[in-house]
Amino acid sequence: TSIKELSEDDSLLRIILPAGLSFFIFTILSYLIEIKRGTIEAERHIGIFALSLMFFPKIMMGPIEKPGNIFPQLRAEKNFDYEMVVDGLKQILWGYFKKLVIADRLAIYVNAVYGNHEQQSGISFLIATIFYSFQIYTDFSGYTDIALGSSKILGFKLTNNFNRPCFATSIREFWNRWHISLSIWLRDYLFLPLVIFLSGKIKQAKYLGVATRKWIFMVAAIMTFSLYGIWHGIGLNFLLWGLLFGIYLTVGNWTFEFSKKLRKILHINIRSGLYKMYGIAVTFFLVSFAWIFFRADNSASAFSIIKSMVSLSGPVYLDLGTIIYSIIGIGFLLLIEIRRELSPTSCLPFKTKHWFAEHLAYAMLAIIILLVGVFDGEQFIYFRF
C-alpha cells in the first residue's frame, strides 16, 4: 500500500504524513542539529526564523538550505538587482521548459506503459524506463530551476540541487550530482554519524578477512539509503530502491583498490574520454534499473517488469508522436548539458557574450514551451514526498 492510497482512506494521515515526511522537517532537523553541534547560534528573531522555514520557493521540494547559508541572507539588506532578476527569469523559463516540454511529454509514454504493465512487452518497458530516468530528472531539476530563479528575483541565492547527474561516471558521483542538498543532509546527519558511532564500537582491524572500515561503510550506506527509500513511501518497492543504492555504493567501496590495480595493469587512463563514456553508460544503466522499483506501483509489479525486460519479447507500444517529441527533447537537453559540462561557467543554458543571440534563444525557448508544452500534465513528482 502506498502513502497515496492510505491518504485517500484516512483524512488524518492526509494531514500527518506530509508534515512528518516533508522537506520542511529536514530543514528543522538541520537547524536543531547545527545548534546542538555548536556550529550556529539559535535564531532569536521569530520572523527570520519563520521565514527560513517557510520561504515559499523551497518549502515543497527543497533545496534543503543549511542555516549557515539562509540566515545571513535573510539578515542582509536587499536592494533591487537587475542582473539577478533577469537571471532568475531566465532560469524559471528553463525550468518550465524541462517540466512542460520534456518531463510531461515523457510522462505520457511512461504512464501508458507502467500503468498497464501486464499488457506491455519488454522492449516497451526498456524504452519507458529510459524515458523515466530523464522524466524524473527534468521534472525535479525543472522545479529546482523555478525555485532558484524565483529566489534570485527576490535577491536570494539557494543551493543548486543538480549538477548534470546524467554525466556521473559512478554511483558515488551520481549522488554528488543528484539532489545535492539532500545528499549532503544524509551524509552529514546520518551516514557520517553512523560511521563515527560504529568506528568507536568496533576495535578489530578485520572481520572475515575484510577491513573493518569496509564493513562499517556497508552498514552505514545500506542503513542510510534504506531509510531514504522508506522516506519516499511505505511500499516494499521504495525500500528495495534504497537498498539497491546502498549495495551499489558498497560494491564500489569494496572493489575500489581492485579496480585501481586492474586499471594500472591494463594501462587505463581514468581521464580518457572512452573510460568516462564507459563509466557514464554503466552508471546510467544501474540508476535506470533502480528507478524501476521507484516508478512501479509495488514490488511485485517491479519484478514482473524486470522479467519482461529480460526477455525483450512481444510487440512494442508505439505512440510515434510522443516518442519523436520525447527523443528530440532528450537530445536537446543533452546538447545543452554537454555544453555546460565542458564549460561550467553558469547555471543558465544559453549564457553567451552576445546579448542578441542569448535573448533570441530565450525567446525561442518561450515559443517552444507555448507550442509544444504539455499544459494538462501531472504535478511535480516530488510533491508527494
Contacts in CASP RR format, 6 or more apart in sequence:
PFRMAT RR
TARGET T0000
AUTHOR 0000-0000-0000
METHOD contacts of the structure
MODEL  1
TSIKELSEDDSLLRIILPAGLSFFIFTILSYLIEIKRGTIEAERHIGIFA
LSLMFFPKIMMGPIEKPGNIFPQLRAEKNFDYEMVVDGLKQILWGYFKKL
VIADRLAIYVNAVYGNHEQQSGISFLIATIFYSFQIYTDFSGYTDIALGS
SKILGFKLTNNFNRPCFATSIREFWNRWHISLSIWLRDYLFLPLVIFLSG
KIKQAKYLGVATRKWIFMVAAIMTFSLYGIWHGIGLNFLLWGLLFGIYLT
VGNWTFEFSKKLRKILHINIRSGLYKMYGIAVTFFLVSFAWIFFRADNSA
SAFSIIKSMVSLSGPVYLDLGTIIYSIIGIGFLLLIEIRRELSPTSCLPF
KTKHWFAEHLAYAMLAIIILLVGVFDGEQFIYFRF
1 234 0 8 1.000
1 235 0 8 1.000
2 233 0 8 1.000
2 234 0 8 1.000
2 235 0 8 1.000
2 297 0 8 1.000
2 298 0 8 1.000
3 13 0 8 1.000
3 17 0 8 1.000
3 21 0 8 1.000
3 233 0 8 1.000
3 234 0 8 1.000
3 384 0 8 1.000
4 384 0 8 1.000
6 13 0 8 1.000
6 17 0 8 1.000
6 234 0 8 1.000
7 13 0 8 1.000
7 14 0 8 1.000
7 17 0 8 1.000
8 14 0 8 1.000
19 25 0 8 1.000
21 231 0 8 1.000
21 233 0 8 1.000
21 385 0 8 1.000
22 60 0 8 1.000
22 385 0 8 1.000
23 58 0 8 1.000
23 59 0 8 1.000
23 60 0 8 1.000
23 61 0 8 1.000
23 62 0 8 1.000
23 64 0 8 1.000
23 182 0 8 1.000
24 53 0 8 1.000
24 59 0 8 1.000
26 64 0 8 1.000
26 182 0 8 1.000
26 185 0 8 1.000
27 52 0 8 1.000
27 53 0 8 1.000
27 64 0 8 1.000
27 65 0 8 1.000
28 53 0 8 1.000
29 189 0 8 1.000
30 64 0 8 1.000
30 66 0 8 1.000
30 67 0 8 1.000
30 185 0 8 1.000
30 189 0 8 1.000
31 40 0 8 1.000
31 43 0 8 1.000
31 52 0 8 1.000
31 67 0 8 1.000
33 189 0 8 1.000
34 40 0 8 1.000
34 66 0 8 1.000
34 67 0 8 1.000
34 68 0 8 1.000
35 41 0 8 1.000
35 42 0 8 1.000
39 68 0 8 1.000
40 67 0 8 1.000
40 68 0 8 1.000
40 71 0 8 1.000
43 49 0 8 1.000
43 52 0 8 1.000
43 67 0 8 1.000
43 71 0 8 1.000
48 71 0 8 1.000
48 74 0 8 1.000
48 75 0 8 1.000
51 74 0 8 1.000
52 65 0 8 1.000
52 67 0 8 1.000
52 70 0 8 1.000
52 71 0 8 1.000
52 74 0 8 1.000
53 59 0 8 1.000
55 65 0 8 1.000
55 70 0 8 1.000
55 151 0 8 1.000
55 156 0 8 1.000
56 150 0 8 1.000
57 146 0 8 1.000
57 147 0 8 1.000
57 148 0 8 1.000
57 149 0 8 1.000
57 150 0 8 1.000
57 151 0 8 1.000
57 158 0 8 1.000
58 64 0 8 1.000
58 65 0 8 1.000
58 147 0 8 1.000
58 151 0 8 1.000
58 158 0 8 1.000
60 143 0 8 1.000
60 380 0 8 1.000
60 382 0 8 1.000
60 383 0 8 1.000
61 140 0 8 1.000
61 143 0 8 1.000
61 144 0 8 1.000
61 147 0 8 1.000
61 380 0 8 1.000
61 382 0 8 1.000
61 383 0 8 1.000
61 385 0 8 1.000
62 144 0 8 1.000
62 147 0 8 1.000
62 161 0 8 1.000
62 181 0 8 1.000
62 182 0 8 1.000
63 144 0 8 1.000
63 147 0 8 1.000
63 148 0 8 1.000
63 158 0 8 1.000
63 159 0 8 1.000
63 160 0 8 1.000
63 161 0 8 1.000
63 180 0 8 1.000
63 181 0 8 1.000
63 182 0 8 1.000
64 159 0 8 1.000
64 181 0 8 1.000
64 182 0 8 1.000
64 185 0 8 1.000
65 158 0 8 1.000
65 159 0 8 1.000
65 181 0 8 1.000
66 184 0 8 1.000
69 158 0 8 1.000
69 159 0 8 1.000
70 156 0 8 1.000
70 158 0 8 1.000
73 155 0 8 1.000
73 156 0 8 1.000
73 157 0 8 1.000
78 154 0 8 1.000
78 155 0 8 1.000
81 155 0 8 1.000
84 152 0 8 1.000
84 153 0 8 1.000
84 155 0 8 1.000
85 152 0 8 1.000
85 153 0 8 1.000
87 149 0 8 1.000
87 152 0 8 1.000
87 348 0 8 1.000
88 148 0 8 1.000
88 149 0 8 1.000
88 150 0 8 1.000
88 152 0 8 1.000
88 153 0 8 1.000
89 149 0 8 1.000
89 153 0 8 1.000
90 348 0 8 1.000
90 350 0 8 1.000
90 362 0 8 1.000
91 145 0 8 1.000
91 146 0 8 1.000
91 148 0 8 1.000
91 149 0 8 1.000
91 152 0 8 1.000
91 347 0 8 1.000
91 348 0 8 1.000
92 145 0 8 1.000
92 146 0 8 1.000
92 149 0 8 1.000
92 150 0 8 1.000
93 362 0 8 1.000
93 365 0 8 1.000
93 366 0 8 1.000
93 369 0 8 1.000
94 142 0 8 1.000
94 145 0 8 1.000
94 348 0 8 1.000
94 349 0 8 1.000
94 365 0 8 1.000
95 141 0 8 1.000
95 142 0 8 1.000
95 143 0 8 1.000
95 144 0 8 1.000
95 145 0 8 1.000
95 146 0 8 1.000
96 142 0 8 1.000
96 146 0 8 1.000
96 369 0 8 1.000
97 365 0 8 1.000
97 368 0 8 1.000
97 369 0 8 1.000
98 138 0 8 1.000
98 139 0 8 1.000
98 141 0 8 1.000
98 142 0 8 1.000
98 145 0 8 1.000
98 333 0 8 1.000
99 138 0 8 1.000
99 139 0 8 1.000
99 142 0 8 1.000
99 143 0 8 1.000
99 146 0 8 1.000
99 380 0 8 1.000
100 369 0 8 1.000
100 373 0 8 1.000
100 374 0 8 1.000
100 375 0 8 1.000
101 329 0 8 1.000
101 368 0 8 1.000
101 369 0 8 1.000
101 372 0 8 1.000
101 373 0 8 1.000
101 374 0 8 1.000
102 134 0 8 1.000
102 135 0 8 1.000
102 138 0 8 1.000
102 326 0 8 1.000
102 329 0 8 1.000
102 330 0 8 1.000
102 333 0 8 1.000
103 134 0 8 1.000
103 135 0 8 1.000
103 136 0 8 1.000
103 138 0 8 1.000
103 139 0 8 1.000
103 142 0 8 1.000
104 139 0 8 1.000
104 373 0 8 1.000
104 374 0 8 1.000
104 377 0 8 1.000
104 378 0 8 1.000
105 322 0 8 1.000
105 325 0 8 1.000
105 326 0 8 1.000
105 329 0 8 1.000
105 372 0 8 1.000
105 373 0 8 1.000
105 374 0 8 1.000
106 131 0 8 1.000
106 132 0 8 1.000
106 134 0 8 1.000
106 135 0 8 1.000
106 138 0 8 1.000
106 326 0 8 1.000
106 330 0 8 1.000
107 135 0 8 1.000
107 139 0 8 1.000
107 374 0 8 1.000
107 377 0 8 1.000
107 378 0 8 1.000
108 319 0 8 1.000
108 322 0 8 1.000
108 374 0 8 1.000
109 127 0 8 1.000
109 128 0 8 1.000
109 131 0 8 1.000
109 317 0 8 1.000
109 319 0 8 1.000
109 322 0 8 1.000
109 323 0 8 1.000
109 326 0 8 1.000
110 128 0 8 1.000
110 131 0 8 1.000
110 132 0 8 1.000
110 135 0 8 1.000
110 295 0 8 1.000
111 378 0 8 1.000
112 317 0 8 1.000
112 319 0 8 1.000
113 120 0 8 1.000
113 124 0 8 1.000
113 125 0 8 1.000
113 127 0 8 1.000
113 128 0 8 1.000
113 317 0 8 1.000
114 125 0 8 1.000
114 128 0 8 1.000
114 132 0 8 1.000
114 295 0 8 1.000
114 296 0 8 1.000
114 297 0 8 1.000
114 305 0 8 1.000
115 297 0 8 1.000
117 125 0 8 1.000
117 296 0 8 1.000
117 297 0 8 1.000
117 301 0 8 1.000
117 304 0 8 1.000
117 305 0 8 1.000
117 308 0 8 1.000
118 304 0 8 1.000
120 128 0 8 1.000
120 308 0 8 1.000
120 317 0 8 1.000
121 308 0 8 1.000
121 312 0 8 1.000
121 313 0 8 1.000
121 314 0 8 1.000
121 315 0 8 1.000
121 316 0 8 1.000
121 317 0 8 1.000
122 305 0 8 1.000
122 308 0 8 1.000
122 309 0 8 1.000
122 311 0 8 1.000
122 312 0 8 1.000
122 313 0 8 1.000
122 314 0 8 1.000
123 312 0 8 1.000
123 314 0 8 1.000
123 316 0 8 1.000
124 316 0 8 1.000
124 317 0 8 1.000
125 305 0 8 1.000
125 308 0 8 1.000
125 309 0 8 1.000
126 309 0 8 1.000
126 312 0 8 1.000
127 316 0 8 1.000
127 323 0 8 1.000
129 288 0 8 1.000
129 289 0 8 1.000
129 291 0 8 1.000
129 292 0 8 1.000
129 295 0 8 1.000
129 305 0 8 1.000
129 309 0 8 1.000
130 288 0 8 1.000
131 326 0 8 1.000
131 330 0 8 1.000
132 288 0 8 1.000
132 291 0 8 1.000
132 295 0 8 1.000
133 284 0 8 1.000
133 287 0 8 1.000
133 288 0 8 1.000
133 291 0 8 1.000
134 166 0 8 1.000
134 330 0 8 1.000
134 333 0 8 1.000
135 381 0 8 1.000
136 291 0 8 1.000
136 294 0 8 1.000
136 295 0 8 1.000
136 381 0 8 1.000
137 162 0 8 1.000
137 165 0 8 1.000
137 166 0 8 1.000
137 178 0 8 1.000
138 333 0 8 1.000
139 380 0 8 1.000
139 381 0 8 1.000
139 382 0 8 1.000
140 161 0 8 1.000
140 162 0 8 1.000
140 179 0 8 1.000
140 380 0 8 1.000
140 381 0 8 1.000
140 382 0 8 1.000
141 161 0 8 1.000
141 162 0 8 1.000
143 380 0 8 1.000
143 382 0 8 1.000
144 160 0 8 1.000
144 161 0 8 1.000
144 162 0 8 1.000
145 347 0 8 1.000
147 158 0 8 1.000
148 157 0 8 1.000
148 158 0 8 1.000
148 160 0 8 1.000
148 161 0 8 1.000
148 347 0 8 1.000
151 157 0 8 1.000
151 158 0 8 1.000
159 180 0 8 1.000
159 181 0 8 1.000
160 180 0 8 1.000
160 347 0 8 1.000
161 179 0 8 1.000
161 180 0 8 1.000
161 181 0 8 1.000
161 182 0 8 1.000
162 177 0 8 1.000
162 178 0 8 1.000
162 179 0 8 1.000
162 180 0 8 1.000
163 176 0 8 1.000
163 177 0 8 1.000
163 180 0 8 1.000
164 177 0 8 1.000
164 337 0 8 1.000
164 340 0 8 1.000
164 341 0 8 1.000
165 174 0 8 1.000
165 177 0 8 1.000
165 178 0 8 1.000
166 280 0 8 1.000
166 284 0 8 1.000
166 334 0 8 1.000
166 337 0 8 1.000
167 177 0 8 1.000
167 280 0 8 1.000
167 337 0 8 1.000
167 338 0 8 1.000
167 341 0 8 1.000
168 174 0 8 1.000
168 176 0 8 1.000
168 177 0 8 1.000
168 178 0 8 1.000
168 280 0 8 1.000
168 283 0 8 1.000
168 287 0 8 1.000
169 276 0 8 1.000
169 279 0 8 1.000
169 280 0 8 1.000
169 283 0 8 1.000
170 252 0 8 1.000
170 279 0 8 1.000
170 283 0 8 1.000
171 245 0 8 1.000
171 248 0 8 1.000
171 249 0 8 1.000
171 252 0 8 1.000
171 283 0 8 1.000
171 286 0 8 1.000
171 287 0 8 1.000
172 249 0 8 1.000
172 252 0 8 1.000
173 283 0 8 1.000
174 283 0 8 1.000
174 287 0 8 1.000
175 183 0 8 1.000
175 245 0 8 1.000
175 249 0 8 1.000
176 183 0 8 1.000
186 224 0 8 1.000
186 228 0 8 1.000
190 223 0 8 1.000
190 224 0 8 1.000
190 227 0 8 1.000
191 220 0 8 1.000
191 221 0 8 1.000
191 224 0 8 1.000
194 219 0 8 1.000
194 220 0 8 1.000
194 223 0 8 1.000
194 224 0 8 1.000
195 216 0 8 1.000
195 217 0 8 1.000
195 220 0 8 1.000
198 216 0 8 1.000
198 219 0 8 1.000
198 220 0 8 1.000
199 213 0 8 1.000
199 216 0 8 1.000
202 212 0 8 1.000
202 215 0 8 1.000
202 216 0 8 1.000
204 212 0 8 1.000
205 211 0 8 1.000
205 212 0 8 1.000
206 212 0 8 1.000
207 215 0 8 1.000
210 254 0 8 1.000
214 253 0 8 1.000
214 254 0 8 1.000
217 249 0 8 1.000
217 250 0 8 1.000
217 253 0 8 1.000
218 250 0 8 1.000
218 253 0 8 1.000
218 254 0 8 1.000
221 246 0 8 1.000
221 249 0 8 1.000
221 250 0 8 1.000
221 253 0 8 1.000
222 243 0 8 1.000
222 246 0 8 1.000
222 247 0 8 1.000
222 250 0 8 1.000
224 246 0 8 1.000
225 242 0 8 1.000
225 243 0 8 1.000
225 245 0 8 1.000
225 246 0 8 1.000
225 249 0 8 1.000
226 239 0 8 1.000
226 242 0 8 1.000
226 243 0 8 1.000
226 246 0 8 1.000
228 242 0 8 1.000
228 245 0 8 1.000
229 238 0 8 1.000
229 239 0 8 1.000
229 241 0 8 1.000
229 242 0 8 1.000
230 238 0 8 1.000
230 239 0 8 1.000
231 385 0 8 1.000
232 238 0 8 1.000
232 241 0 8 1.000
232 294 0 8 1.000
232 385 0 8 1.000
233 385 0 8 1.000
235 298 0 8 1.000
235 299 0 8 1.000
236 298 0 8 1.000
236 299 0 8 1.000
237 293 0 8 1.000
237 294 0 8 1.000
237 296 0 8 1.000
237 297 0 8 1.000
237 298 0 8 1.000
237 299 0 8 1.000
237 301 0 8 1.000
237 302 0 8 1.000
238 293 0 8 1.000
238 294 0 8 1.000
240 293 0 8 1.000
240 299 0 8 1.000
240 302 0 8 1.000
241 290 0 8 1.000
241 291 0 8 1.000
241 293 0 8 1.000
241 294 0 8 1.000
242 290 0 8 1.000
244 289 0 8 1.000
244 290 0 8 1.000
244 293 0 8 1.000
245 290 0 8 1.000
248 286 0 8 1.000
248 290 0 8 1.000
252 259 0 8 1.000
262 268 0 8 1.000
263 270 0 8 1.000
268 275 0 8 1.000
269 275 0 8 1.000
270 276 0 8 1.000
289 306 0 8 1.000
292 302 0 8 1.000
292 305 0 8 1.000
292 306 0 8 1.000
293 299 0 8 1.000
293 302 0 8 1.000
296 302 0 8 1.000
296 305 0 8 1.000
325 372 0 8 1.000
336 349 0 8 1.000
339 349 0 8 1.000
340 346 0 8 1.000
340 349 0 8 1.000
345 351 0 8 1.000
349 361 0 8 1.000
350 357 0 8 1.000
350 358 0 8 1.000
350 361 0 8 1.000
350 362 0 8 1.000
350 365 0 8 1.000
351 358 0 8 1.000
352 358 0 8 1.000
END
